[in-house]
Amino acid sequence: MNSHGQDRQRVVWAVVGTGIGPLLLATTREGLVNVVFHATEEVRDRALERLASRLGTEPAERGSVPAEESGSVLLDEAMRQVEAYFAGERQSFELPLDWSLISGFPREVLRELAAGVPFGTVVGYGDLAGRVGQPGGAQAVGAAMGANPLPVVVPCHRVVERDGGIGGFGGGLETKRRLLALEGVLPEPLF
């Protein structure tokens, strides 16, 4: 608690190895707040600086806070579920999500994506825009996908172009292809 008797927001993080490279996972008491692709030391440090700035607290590495704290417990569960997903043992995530890094239309789109586009399926940018009452809002949906603070768990990799093109992806097109292959949507890359 701080000097005003309020609980201070705690952010706990760890990096987990996956089939698409290291992912940084960060949680608060509310839930998983951030997933960052390609979490090399440099990428990780920049992501932690952004989290500190946006959430007003210095993120703490897993193991440096008591294991029984809710953020640590949630982080451990997020790590288990992410590892199970990449091992082919889990098709959906059952985690509380902290949406505090995104708001407005992008949050609405990402919530619909998380709830309405299951494992092994894809949706077009325009179709997703229509689902949230913004037909013709495909570009805005694309921007929301690019701002997704919870990729993989909120599966922006499942959003594709209406003509069958793979579309863009903040984690890189090879990462998107690998995620779609893991879910059986695309053939596994040969190389």
C-alpha positions as CSV (number, residue, x, y, z in Angstrom):
1,M,0.0,0.0,0.0
2,N,1.1,3.5,-0.7
3,S,1.1,6.4,1.8
4,H,-2.6,7.1,0.9
5,G,-3.7,3.6,1.9
6,Q,-4.3,2.4,-1.6
7,D,-3.0,-0.8,-3.2
8,R,-0.3,0.0,-5.7
9,Q,-0.7,-1.6,-9.1
10,R,1.8,-4.4,-9.4
11,V,3.0,-5.6,-12.8
12,V,4.8,-9.0,-12.8
13,W,6.5,-10.3,-15.9
14,A,8.4,-13.3,-17.3
15,V,9.6,-14.5,-20.7
16,V,8.5,-17.9,-21.9
17,G,10.0,-19.8,-24.8
18,T,7.6,-20.8,-27.6
19,G,7.6,-22.2,-31.1
20,I,7.6,-18.7,-32.4
21,G,10.4,-17.3,-30.2
22,P,10.4,-15.8,-26.7
23,L,7.2,-14.1,-25.5
24,L,7.1,-11.6,-22.7
25,L,4.0,-12.1,-20.5
26,A,3.0,-9.4,-18.0
27,T,0.1,-9.5,-15.5
28,T,-1.5,-7.3,-13.0
29,R,-4.0,-8.2,-10.2
30,E,-6.7,-7.8,-12.8
31,G,-5.3,-10.3,-15.4
32,L,-2.9,-10.7,-18.3
33,V,-2.1,-7.1,-19.5
34,N,0.6,-7.6,-22.2
35,V,2.1,-10.2,-24.5
36,V,5.2,-9.1,-26.5
37,F,6.6,-11.0,-29.4
38,H,10.4,-11.6,-30.0
39,A,11.2,-10.7,-26.4
40,T,15.0,-10.5,-26.7
41,E,16.7,-8.5,-24.1
42,E,16.4,-5.3,-26.0
43,V,12.8,-5.8,-27.0
44,R,12.0,-6.9,-23.4
45,D,13.6,-3.8,-21.9
46,R,11.7,-1.4,-24.2
47,A,8.4,-3.2,-23.5
48,L,9.0,-3.0,-19.7
49,E,9.7,0.7,-20.0
50,R,6.5,1.2,-21.9
51,L,4.6,-0.7,-19.3
52,A,6.1,1.3,-16.5
53,S,5.2,4.5,-18.3
54,R,1.6,3.5,-19.1
55,L,0.7,1.8,-15.8
56,G,2.7,4.0,-13.5
57,T,4.7,1.3,-11.8
58,E,8.0,-0.5,-12.4
59,P,7.3,-4.1,-13.6
60,A,8.8,-6.8,-11.3
61,E,10.3,-10.0,-12.7
62,R,8.6,-13.2,-11.7
63,G,10.4,-14.6,-8.7
64,S,11.2,-11.2,-7.3
65,V,7.7,-10.9,-5.7
66,P,6.0,-13.3,-3.3
67,A,4.6,-16.3,-5.2
68,E,1.2,-15.9,-3.5
69,E,0.6,-12.4,-4.9
70,S,-2.3,-12.4,-7.3
71,G,-0.2,-11.0,-10.2
72,S,2.3,-13.9,-9.7
73,V,-0.4,-16.5,-9.5
74,L,-2.0,-15.2,-12.7
75,L,1.4,-15.0,-14.5
76,D,2.1,-18.6,-13.6
77,E,-1.3,-19.7,-15.0
78,A,-0.7,-17.6,-18.1
79,M,2.6,-19.3,-18.7
80,R,1.1,-22.7,-18.3
81,Q,-1.7,-22.0,-20.7
82,V,0.7,-20.4,-23.3
83,E,3.0,-23.4,-23.1
84,A,0.1,-25.8,-23.5
85,Y,-1.2,-23.9,-26.5
86,F,2.2,-24.2,-28.3
87,A,2.4,-27.8,-27.3
88,G,-0.9,-28.4,-29.1
89,E,-2.7,-29.2,-25.8
90,R,-4.9,-26.2,-25.5
91,Q,-7.1,-24.4,-28.1
92,S,-8.4,-21.5,-26.0
93,F,-7.2,-19.4,-23.1
94,E,-9.1,-19.1,-19.9
95,L,-7.4,-16.2,-18.3
96,P,-8.7,-12.9,-16.9
97,L,-7.6,-10.1,-19.1
98,D,-6.6,-6.6,-18.0
99,W,-7.7,-4.3,-20.9
100,S,-6.1,-1.2,-19.4
101,L,-3.6,-0.7,-22.3
102,I,-6.4,-0.3,-24.9
103,S,-9.7,1.5,-25.0
104,G,-12.5,2.6,-27.3
105,F,-13.1,1.0,-30.7
106,P,-9.9,-1.1,-30.6
107,R,-10.9,-2.7,-27.3
108,E,-14.4,-3.4,-28.6
109,V,-13.0,-5.1,-31.7
110,L,-10.4,-7.1,-29.7
111,R,-13.1,-8.3,-27.2
112,E,-15.2,-9.5,-30.2
113,L,-12.2,-11.2,-31.7
114,A,-11.4,-13.0,-28.4
115,A,-15.0,-14.1,-27.9
116,G,-16.1,-14.8,-31.4
117,V,-13.3,-16.3,-33.5
118,P,-12.3,-19.7,-32.2
119,F,-9.2,-21.8,-32.7
120,G,-8.7,-23.0,-36.2
121,T,-10.9,-20.3,-37.9
122,V,-10.2,-17.0,-39.5
123,V,-12.2,-13.8,-40.0
124,G,-11.8,-11.0,-42.5
125,Y,-11.1,-7.5,-41.4
126,G,-14.3,-6.2,-42.9
127,D,-16.4,-9.1,-41.4
128,L,-15.0,-8.3,-38.0
129,A,-15.8,-4.6,-38.5
130,G,-19.4,-5.6,-39.3
131,R,-19.6,-7.7,-36.1
132,V,-19.0,-4.6,-34.0
133,G,-21.5,-2.5,-36.0
134,Q,-19.0,-0.7,-38.2
135,P,-19.4,-2.1,-41.7
136,G,-16.8,-0.5,-43.9
137,G,-14.4,-0.2,-41.0
138,A,-11.9,-2.8,-42.2
139,Q,-9.0,-0.3,-41.9
140,A,-9.9,0.6,-38.4
141,V,-10.0,-3.1,-37.5
142,G,-6.5,-3.4,-39.0
143,A,-5.3,-0.6,-36.8
144,A,-6.9,-2.3,-33.8
145,M,-5.1,-5.5,-34.6
146,G,-1.8,-3.5,-34.8
147,A,-2.5,-2.1,-31.3
148,N,-3.4,-5.4,-29.7
149,P,-1.5,-5.6,-26.4
150,L,-2.4,-9.3,-26.0
151,P,-1.5,-11.1,-29.2
152,V,-1.8,-14.9,-29.3
153,V,-4.2,-14.8,-26.3
154,V,-6.4,-12.3,-28.2
155,P,-5.9,-14.0,-31.6
156,C,-5.2,-11.1,-34.0
157,H,-3.4,-13.7,-36.2
158,R,-6.8,-15.1,-37.1
159,V,-7.8,-11.9,-38.9
160,V,-7.1,-12.1,-42.7
161,E,-7.8,-10.3,-45.9
162,R,-11.2,-11.0,-47.6
163,D,-9.5,-12.2,-50.8
164,G,-7.6,-14.9,-48.9
165,G,-4.4,-12.9,-48.3
166,I,-2.8,-13.3,-45.0
167,G,-2.8,-9.6,-44.2
168,G,-0.3,-7.8,-41.9
169,F,0.9,-8.7,-38.5
170,G,2.8,-6.9,-35.8
171,G,4.8,-10.0,-34.9
172,G,5.9,-10.5,-38.6
173,L,4.3,-12.5,-41.3
174,E,6.3,-15.6,-40.6
175,T,5.0,-15.6,-37.0
176,K,1.5,-15.2,-38.3
177,R,2.0,-18.1,-40.7
178,R,3.3,-20.3,-37.9
179,L,0.4,-19.5,-35.6
180,L,-2.1,-20.2,-38.3
181,A,-0.2,-23.5,-39.1
182,L,-0.3,-24.4,-35.4
183,E,-4.1,-24.0,-35.6
184,G,-4.4,-26.1,-38.8
185,V,-5.5,-23.1,-41.0
186,L,-2.3,-23.1,-43.1
187,P,0.1,-25.9,-44.0
188,E,3.2,-26.0,-41.8
189,P,6.0,-24.0,-43.4
190,L,8.6,-26.1,-45.1
191,F,11.5,-24.0,-44.1
